[in-house]
Amino acid sequence: MVEPKQNFPIMNGKYELRRELGEGKTSKVYLAFDVNNPNQQYAIKILKNEYIEGDEKAQDQVIKEVAVLETLRHKNIVGIFDFGDDGRIVKASGRVKELVVYIVMEYVAGGLLFEICQDLGKLGENSARAFFKEIITAIEFM
């Protein structure tokens, strides 16, 4: 039986990386779909090797980020599903990238918070107060 052609990179045999959502100094974030359940979407943050290789402070920051995300459970906070430093990405060309550091998170449509803030401009005092009040309330109920 002939296997169907792979059109997108596959990470860990489970996540199909469909498109890049954003990129920063430390990582790239991709929209991914579960290979076995195509209706399930994720945002996968893949850390850049040049950011974490040989830099203990950067590695500690990643560990702290994951620890914080794992402890926070609230409807207004992005959830984390998986993380590791053993990621394996098989590209459509067949090329393989090993030992990828990644964080699999809940996908939230609508763009990056940074971009939304840039588009909206400055928040007025009342808007900022309402926004931060919601964050404080979320943290208090954990």
Backbone as ProteinMPNN parsed JSONL, in Angstrom:
{"seq_chain_A": "MVEPKQNFPIMNGKYELRRELGEGKTSKVYLAFDVNNPNQQYAIKILKNEYIEGDEKAQDQVIKEVAVLETLRHKNIVGIFDFGDDGRIVKASGRVKELVVYIVMEYVAGGLLFEICQDLGKLGENSARAFFKEIITAIEFM", "coords_chain_A": {"N_chain_A": [[0.84, -1.194, 0.0], [0.545, 2.219, -0.809], [1.837, 4.972, 0.877], [0.244, 8.069, 1.743], [1.301, 11.247, 0.406], [3.224, 13.393, 2.384], [2.355, 16.619, 3.279], [2.981, 18.661, 5.025], [5.283, 19.656, 7.643], [5.807, 17.25, 10.233], [5.592, 16.918, 13.671], [6.935, 14.973, 16.21], [5.459, 12.804, 15.336], [2.83, 13.381, 15.745], [1.845, 16.038, 15.573], [0.868, 18.204, 13.035], [2.468, 20.705, 11.437], [1.145, 23.46, 10.273], [1.222, 26.275, 9.573], [3.205, 29.241, 10.085], [2.672, 31.247, 12.897], [3.822, 33.349, 14.237], [6.901, 35.055, 15.061], [9.666, 35.554, 17.161], [12.474, 36.844, 19.021], [13.355, 34.632, 20.453], [11.924, 32.377, 19.643], [9.736, 30.514, 17.36], [6.3, 30.384, 16.529], [3.865, 28.049, 15.695], [0.866, 27.162, 13.937], [-0.734, 24.221, 14.545], [-2.062, 20.972, 13.799], [-3.673, 18.114, 15.144], [-2.588, 14.996, 14.113], [-4.122, 12.676, 14.221], [-6.595, 13.625, 14.908], [-7.941, 15.832, 13.169], [-9.506, 18.075, 13.757], [-8.606, 19.166, 16.056], [-6.744, 21.814, 17.199], [-3.562, 23.383, 17.773], [-1.169, 25.634, 19.255], [2.147, 25.739, 18.673], [5.093, 26.383, 20.183], [8.303, 26.737, 19.169], [11.473, 26.682, 20.221], [14.346, 28.601, 19.382], [17.472, 27.27, 18.48], [19.821, 28.792, 18.747], [19.14, 30.471, 20.779], [18.875, 28.955, 23.132], [21.019, 27.142, 23.318], [23.747, 26.326, 25.231], [23.266, 28.368, 27.029], [22.55, 28.812, 30.149], [20.879, 30.524, 31.601], [18.853, 31.182, 29.76], [17.789, 28.64, 29.373], [16.809, 28.158, 31.947], [14.815, 30.134, 32.014], [12.985, 29.119, 30.163], [12.185, 26.773, 31.454], [10.98, 27.903, 33.712], [8.87, 29.324, 32.47], [7.322, 27.211, 31.45], [6.684, 25.909, 33.855], [5.091, 27.865, 35.119], [2.973, 28.119, 33.257], [1.899, 25.55, 33.446], [0.8, 25.524, 35.991], [-1.214, 27.398, 35.963], [-4.607, 27.533, 35.484], [-7.198, 28.599, 33.801], [-9.993, 30.053, 32.132], [-9.249, 32.322, 30.709], [-6.565, 32.184, 30.308], [-3.976, 30.932, 28.382], [-3.741, 27.497, 27.873], [-1.432, 24.778, 28.555], [-0.302, 21.878, 26.932], [1.751, 20.078, 26.399], [5.313, 19.619, 26.536], [8.847, 19.715, 25.864], [12.283, 18.666, 25.286], [12.937, 17.021, 23.332], [11.928, 17.028, 20.798], [11.005, 15.994, 17.508], [11.107, 16.72, 14.224], [9.784, 15.977, 11.13], [10.227, 16.933, 7.982], [8.354, 17.778, 4.967], [9.979, 17.199, 2.856], [11.39, 15.097, 3.781], [13.59, 15.541, 5.295], [15.012, 15.565, 8.561], [14.704, 17.046, 11.748], [16.158, 17.034, 14.817], [15.943, 16.85, 18.463], [14.453, 19.133, 19.236], [13.359, 21.898, 21.082], [10.302, 22.477, 22.579], [6.976, 23.82, 23.159], [3.72, 22.893, 23.565], [0.724, 24.414, 23.145], [-2.584, 25.666, 23.908], [-4.492, 26.722, 21.149], [-5.364, 29.967, 20.307], [-7.458, 31.854, 18.49], [-7.225, 34.93, 16.618], [-4.972, 36.469, 16.647], [-1.764, 37.817, 17.728], [-1.28, 39.012, 21.046], [0.438, 41.192, 21.353], [0.336, 42.335, 18.774], [-2.359, 43.041, 18.667], [-2.456, 44.985, 20.661], [-0.778, 46.866, 19.464], [-2.341, 47.569, 17.242], [-4.648, 48.639, 18.438], [-3.659, 50.747, 19.859], [-2.978, 53.067, 22.519], [-4.375, 52.099, 25.657], [-7.217, 53.33, 27.289], [-7.694, 54.625, 30.639], [-9.896, 53.362, 31.94], [-10.341, 51.09, 30.315], [-7.887, 49.752, 30.565], [-7.924, 49.259, 33.314], [-10.135, 47.491, 33.511], [-9.184, 45.363, 31.986], [-6.866, 44.511, 33.435], [-8.071, 43.963, 35.852], [-9.548, 41.689, 35.25], [-7.45, 39.892, 34.783], [-6.219, 39.792, 37.332], [-8.35, 38.748, 38.825], [-8.531, 36.229, 37.621], [-6.123, 35.061, 38.442], [-6.424, 35.064, 41.225], [-8.385, 33.126, 41.64], [-7.183, 30.698, 41.32]], "CA_chain_A": [[0.0, 0.0, 0.0], [1.318, 3.45, -0.943], [1.546, 5.987, 1.901], [-0.051, 9.38, 1.152], [2.393, 12.217, 0.484], [3.174, 14.322, 3.515], [2.372, 17.985, 2.764], [3.448, 19.589, 6.045], [6.165, 19.036, 8.64], [5.138, 16.527, 11.316], [6.407, 16.902, 14.879], [6.726, 13.851, 17.131], [4.489, 11.883, 14.771], [1.493, 13.733, 16.235], [1.405, 17.397, 15.257], [1.136, 18.674, 11.681], [2.743, 22.14, 11.507], [0.525, 23.992, 9.056], [1.731, 27.597, 9.171], [3.82, 30.042, 11.144], [1.802, 32.281, 13.451], [4.627, 34.486, 14.649], [8.305, 34.798, 15.358], [10.328, 36.524, 18.008], [13.913, 36.65, 19.215], [13.647, 33.345, 21.075], [11.177, 31.223, 19.146], [8.697, 30.641, 16.34], [5.066, 29.723, 16.94], [3.179, 27.48, 14.548], [-0.455, 26.569, 14.052], [-0.588, 22.791, 14.292], [-3.251, 20.137, 13.907], [-3.431, 16.75, 15.579], [-2.602, 14.103, 12.953], [-5.21, 11.704, 14.384], [-7.852, 14.345, 15.121], [-7.697, 17.085, 12.44], [-10.272, 19.2, 14.293], [-7.902, 19.676, 17.232], [-5.692, 22.765, 16.834], [-2.613, 23.766, 18.815], [-0.102, 26.589, 18.946], [3.384, 25.107, 19.128], [6.23, 27.295, 20.287], [9.554, 26.017, 18.971], [12.561, 27.584, 20.61], [15.494, 28.647, 18.478], [18.686, 26.68, 19.051], [20.795, 29.833, 19.111], [18.69, 31.095, 22.022], [19.016, 28.111, 24.32], [22.242, 26.344, 23.364], [24.846, 26.813, 26.061], [22.869, 29.518, 27.844], [21.788, 28.281, 31.279], [19.84, 31.483, 31.977], [17.759, 31.001, 28.805], [17.176, 27.349, 29.679], [16.036, 28.357, 33.177], [13.624, 30.912, 31.679], [12.048, 28.215, 29.508], [11.655, 25.899, 32.504], [10.062, 28.721, 34.52], [7.677, 29.597, 31.659], [6.52, 25.991, 31.425], [6.166, 25.685, 35.213], [4.008, 28.822, 35.351], [1.84, 27.754, 32.408], [1.3, 24.313, 33.942], [0.056, 25.748, 37.232], [-2.325, 28.311, 35.73], [-5.752, 26.941, 34.795], [-8.299, 29.553, 33.783], [-10.518, 30.229, 30.772], [-8.606, 33.456, 30.045], [-5.126, 31.966, 30.238], [-3.663, 29.878, 27.428], [-3.341, 26.249, 28.516], [-0.294, 24.043, 28.008], [-0.606, 20.455, 26.798], [2.941, 19.236, 26.299], [6.569, 20.319, 26.303], [10.002, 18.831, 25.932], [13.498, 19.028, 24.545], [13.181, 15.848, 22.505], [11.076, 17.116, 19.614], [11.531, 15.464, 16.238], [10.295, 17.238, 13.123], [10.047, 15.394, 9.816], [9.708, 17.871, 6.982], [7.741, 17.151, 3.796], [11.078, 16.738, 2.006], [12.0, 13.93, 4.409], [14.649, 15.984, 6.198], [14.617, 15.425, 9.955], [15.337, 17.936, 12.727], [16.079, 16.34, 16.109], [16.188, 17.541, 19.729], [13.791, 20.431, 19.188], [12.719, 22.304, 22.334], [8.974, 22.922, 22.168], [5.858, 23.918, 24.103], [2.44, 22.749, 22.866], [-0.253, 25.214, 23.889], [-3.908, 25.885, 23.357], [-4.514, 27.725, 20.089], [-6.382, 31.005, 20.475], [-7.55, 32.632, 17.254], [-7.38, 36.366, 16.788], [-3.7, 37.171, 16.522], [-0.902, 37.974, 18.894], [-1.66, 40.098, 21.951], [1.301, 42.324, 21.013], [-0.193, 42.973, 17.564], [-3.648, 43.653, 19.012], [-2.133, 46.224, 21.384], [-0.26, 47.823, 18.484], [-3.452, 48.024, 16.411], [-5.584, 49.435, 19.235], [-3.002, 51.914, 20.425], [-3.009, 53.171, 23.982], [-5.627, 51.808, 26.353], [-7.648, 54.34, 28.243], [-7.595, 54.174, 32.027], [-10.977, 52.421, 32.249], [-10.091, 49.84, 29.589], [-6.747, 49.091, 31.201], [-8.376, 48.784, 34.627], [-10.981, 46.316, 33.287], [-8.307, 44.297, 31.488], [-6.038, 44.001, 34.522], [-8.958, 43.411, 36.877], [-9.847, 40.331, 34.789], [-6.245, 39.088, 35.01], [-6.071, 39.605, 38.783], [-9.413, 37.835, 39.232], [-8.16, 34.89, 37.148], [-5.02, 34.569, 39.287], [-6.931, 34.855, 42.579], [-9.222, 31.94, 41.715], [-6.411, 29.484, 41.035]], "C_chain_A": [[0.878, 1.248, 0.0], [0.864, 4.441, 0.133], [1.213, 7.316, 1.217], [1.134, 10.334, 1.354], [2.159, 13.158, 1.662], [3.323, 15.743, 2.973], [2.966, 18.992, 3.728], [4.44, 18.877, 6.962], [5.331, 18.384, 9.745], [6.093, 16.487, 12.506], [5.966, 15.754, 15.781], [5.666, 12.862, 16.643], [3.046, 12.233, 15.105], [0.967, 15.064, 15.732], [1.833, 17.779, 13.846], [1.281, 20.195, 11.734], [2.28, 22.794, 10.206], [1.074, 25.344, 8.617], [2.32, 28.312, 10.382], [2.835, 31.117, 11.588], [2.578, 33.53, 13.826], [6.037, 34.065, 14.983], [8.852, 35.926, 16.212], [11.806, 36.188, 18.115], [14.232, 35.224, 19.659], [12.992, 32.143, 20.413], [10.3, 31.575, 17.945], [7.49, 29.879, 16.86], [4.315, 29.299, 15.685], [1.761, 27.058, 14.907], [-0.289, 25.111, 13.661], [-1.921, 22.088, 14.475], [-2.835, 18.746, 14.346], [-3.579, 15.833, 14.367], [-3.794, 13.148, 13.021], [-6.581, 12.344, 14.597], [-7.717, 15.722, 14.483], [-8.504, 18.281, 12.912], [-9.587, 19.846, 15.489], [-6.721, 20.545, 16.792], [-4.825, 23.082, 18.05], [-1.757, 24.925, 18.317], [1.154, 25.95, 19.518], [4.517, 26.112, 19.036], [7.495, 26.455, 20.185], [10.691, 27.005, 19.223], [13.727, 27.47, 19.646], [16.729, 28.114, 19.188], [19.668, 27.739, 19.525], [20.407, 30.552, 20.4], [19.029, 30.247, 23.237], [20.319, 27.326, 24.42], [23.315, 27.025, 24.199], [24.515, 28.005, 26.934], [21.972, 29.03, 28.977], [20.652, 29.218, 31.692], [18.626, 31.334, 31.061], [17.032, 29.692, 29.079], [16.321, 27.447, 30.935], [14.75, 29.129, 32.904], [12.559, 30.039, 31.025], [11.396, 27.307, 30.546], [10.66, 26.654, 33.374], [8.769, 29.012, 33.761], [6.752, 28.382, 31.655], [5.897, 25.734, 32.795], [4.992, 26.61, 35.515], [2.774, 28.427, 34.534], [1.139, 26.495, 32.908], [0.446, 24.537, 35.189], [-1.167, 26.629, 37.038], [-3.423, 27.635, 34.92], [-6.927, 27.918, 34.902], [-8.719, 29.761, 32.339], [-9.839, 31.365, 30.008], [-7.089, 33.343, 29.967], [-4.866, 30.772, 29.322], [-3.149, 28.649, 28.175], [-2.163, 25.598, 27.815], [-0.639, 22.556, 28.012], [0.632, 19.579, 26.883], [4.164, 20.131, 26.15], [7.698, 19.306, 26.363], [11.182, 19.378, 25.17], [13.894, 17.891, 23.608], [12.331, 15.843, 21.24], [11.784, 16.606, 18.373], [10.585, 15.919, 15.132], [10.751, 16.586, 11.827], [9.391, 16.306, 8.799], [9.151, 17.102, 5.789], [8.802, 16.597, 2.856], [11.716, 15.46, 2.545], [13.13, 14.289, 5.356], [14.14, 15.96, 7.632], [15.41, 16.396, 10.82], [15.087, 17.321, 14.1], [16.326, 17.296, 17.272], [15.656, 18.971, 19.732], [13.151, 20.693, 20.557], [11.395, 22.966, 21.964], [8.022, 23.016, 23.359], [4.585, 23.853, 23.261], [1.376, 23.415, 23.729], [-1.605, 25.226, 23.18], [-3.808, 26.951, 22.266], [-5.667, 28.688, 20.342], [-6.36, 31.864, 19.216], [-7.597, 34.121, 17.576], [-6.082, 37.143, 16.722], [-2.94, 37.258, 17.825], [-1.354, 39.163, 19.74], [-0.848, 41.354, 21.634], [0.746, 43.088, 19.81], [-1.525, 43.665, 17.838], [-3.414, 44.977, 19.731], [-1.59, 47.287, 20.427], [-1.398, 48.415, 17.654], [-4.39, 48.958, 17.179], [-4.969, 50.728, 19.753], [-3.099, 51.913, 21.939], [-4.387, 52.808, 24.521], [-5.963, 52.994, 27.24], [-7.591, 53.764, 29.647], [-8.664, 53.136, 32.361], [-10.776, 51.075, 31.562], [-8.96, 49.062, 30.226], [-7.148, 48.504, 32.548], [-9.211, 47.508, 34.468], [-10.142, 45.116, 32.853], [-7.511, 43.687, 32.638], [-6.87, 43.43, 35.661], [-9.301, 41.961, 36.519], [-8.645, 39.413, 35.026], [-6.071, 38.787, 36.494], [-7.116, 38.622, 39.29], [-9.07, 36.405, 38.823], [-7.094, 34.29, 38.052], [-5.53, 34.248, 40.69], [-7.735, 33.568, 42.713], [-8.492, 30.661, 41.384], [-5.998, 28.798, 42.292]], "O_chain_A": [[1.857, 1.314, 0.743], [-0.327, 4.714, 0.283], [1.835, 7.658, 0.212], [1.867, 10.238, 2.338], [1.052, 13.643, 1.893], [4.299, 16.045, 2.286], [3.409, 20.062, 3.311], [4.442, 17.649, 7.05], [4.286, 18.901, 10.139], [7.247, 16.079, 12.378], [4.781, 15.59, 16.072], [5.048, 12.165, 17.447], [2.135, 11.47, 14.786], [-0.232, 15.205, 15.488], [3.011, 17.691, 13.499], [0.317, 20.897, 12.042], [2.943, 22.691, 9.174], [1.36, 25.548, 7.438], [1.98, 28.027, 11.53], [2.239, 31.809, 10.762], [2.055, 34.642, 13.744], [6.33, 32.883, 15.164], [8.537, 37.097, 16.004], [12.317, 35.343, 17.379], [15.265, 34.671, 19.281], [13.444, 31.013, 20.595], [10.143, 32.737, 17.571], [7.626, 28.862, 17.54], [4.151, 30.075, 14.744], [1.489, 26.65, 16.036], [0.227, 24.797, 12.589], [-2.792, 22.552, 15.211], [-1.772, 18.257, 13.965], [-4.591, 15.889, 13.669], [-4.407, 12.845, 11.998], [-7.608, 11.675, 14.478], [-7.409, 16.69, 15.178], [-8.215, 19.407, 12.505], [-9.95, 20.951, 15.892], [-5.816, 20.077, 16.102], [-5.287, 23.054, 19.191], [-1.639, 25.16, 17.114], [1.218, 25.653, 20.712], [4.849, 26.617, 17.963], [7.732, 25.572, 21.009], [10.838, 28.012, 18.532], [14.051, 26.387, 19.159], [17.0, 28.456, 20.339], [20.278, 27.598, 20.585], [21.253, 31.174, 21.042], [19.431, 30.782, 24.27], [20.685, 26.886, 25.51], [23.735, 28.146, 23.912], [25.417, 28.598, 27.526], [20.769, 28.853, 28.786], [19.582, 28.757, 32.089], [17.491, 31.358, 31.535], [15.804, 29.637, 29.024], [15.228, 26.884, 30.987], [13.709, 28.825, 33.487], [11.369, 30.197, 31.298], [10.183, 27.099, 30.515], [9.615, 26.113, 33.737], [7.686, 28.954, 34.344], [5.541, 28.515, 31.837], [4.721, 25.382, 32.889], [4.002, 26.179, 36.107], [1.661, 28.403, 35.059], [-0.083, 26.384, 32.804], [-0.525, 23.814, 35.414], [-2.073, 26.609, 37.871], [-3.188, 27.211, 33.788], [-7.561, 28.042, 35.95], [-7.899, 29.658, 31.427], [-9.853, 31.368, 28.777], [-6.41, 34.302, 29.6], [-5.482, 29.719, 29.483], [-2.242, 28.744, 29.002], [-1.923, 25.834, 26.631], [-1.201, 22.043, 28.979], [0.567, 18.458, 27.387], [4.058, 21.269, 25.691], [7.527, 18.188, 26.849], [11.099, 20.409, 24.502], [15.035, 17.811, 23.152], [12.047, 14.786, 20.677], [12.994, 16.766, 18.21], [9.412, 15.548, 15.111], [11.928, 16.629, 11.467], [8.168, 16.438, 8.755], [9.439, 15.918, 5.618], [8.55, 15.63, 2.136], [12.496, 14.812, 1.845], [13.583, 13.449, 6.133], [12.983, 16.29, 7.894], [16.62, 16.552, 10.655], [13.94, 17.113, 14.495], [16.845, 18.397, 17.093], [16.333, 19.898, 20.179], [12.487, 19.821, 21.118], [11.356, 23.888, 21.15], [8.225, 22.394, 24.402], [4.394, 24.661, 22.352], [1.155, 23.037, 24.88], [-1.73, 24.845, 22.016], [-3.123, 27.959, 22.437], [-6.804, 28.271, 20.564], [-5.362, 32.52, 18.917], [-7.968, 34.515, 18.682], [-6.104, 38.373, 16.739], [-3.412, 36.831, 18.879], [-1.761, 40.195, 19.207], [-1.388, 42.46, 21.646], [0.688, 44.317, 19.815], [-1.79, 44.744, 17.308], [-4.084, 45.97, 19.45], [-1.907, 48.469, 20.563], [-1.419, 49.618, 17.393], [-4.869, 49.951, 16.631], [-5.68, 51.688, 20.049], [-3.282, 50.865, 22.558], [-5.416, 53.152, 23.94], [-5.082, 53.585, 27.864], [-7.456, 52.553, 29.823], [-8.362, 52.13, 33.002], [-11.017, 50.03, 32.166], [-9.06, 47.848, 30.408], [-6.76, 47.385, 32.885], [-9.015, 46.548, 35.212], [-10.369, 43.992, 33.303], [-7.49, 42.466, 32.793], [-6.427, 42.517, 36.358], [-9.339, 41.102, 37.399], [-8.822, 38.265, 35.432], [-5.803, 37.645, 36.867], [-6.802, 37.752, 40.101], [-9.293, 35.471, 39.593], [-7.171, 33.109, 38.391], [-5.107, 33.257, 41.284], [-7.766, 32.975, 43.791], [-9.129, 29.627, 41.184], [-5.34, 27.759, 42.241]]}, "name": "protein", "num_of_chains": 1, "seq": "MVEPKQNFPIMNGKYELRRELGEGKTSKVYLAFDVNNPNQQYAIKILKNEYIEGDEKAQDQVIKEVAVLETLRHKNIVGIFDFGDDGRIVKASGRVKELVVYIVMEYVAGGLLFEICQDLGKLGENSARAFFKEIITAIEFM"}
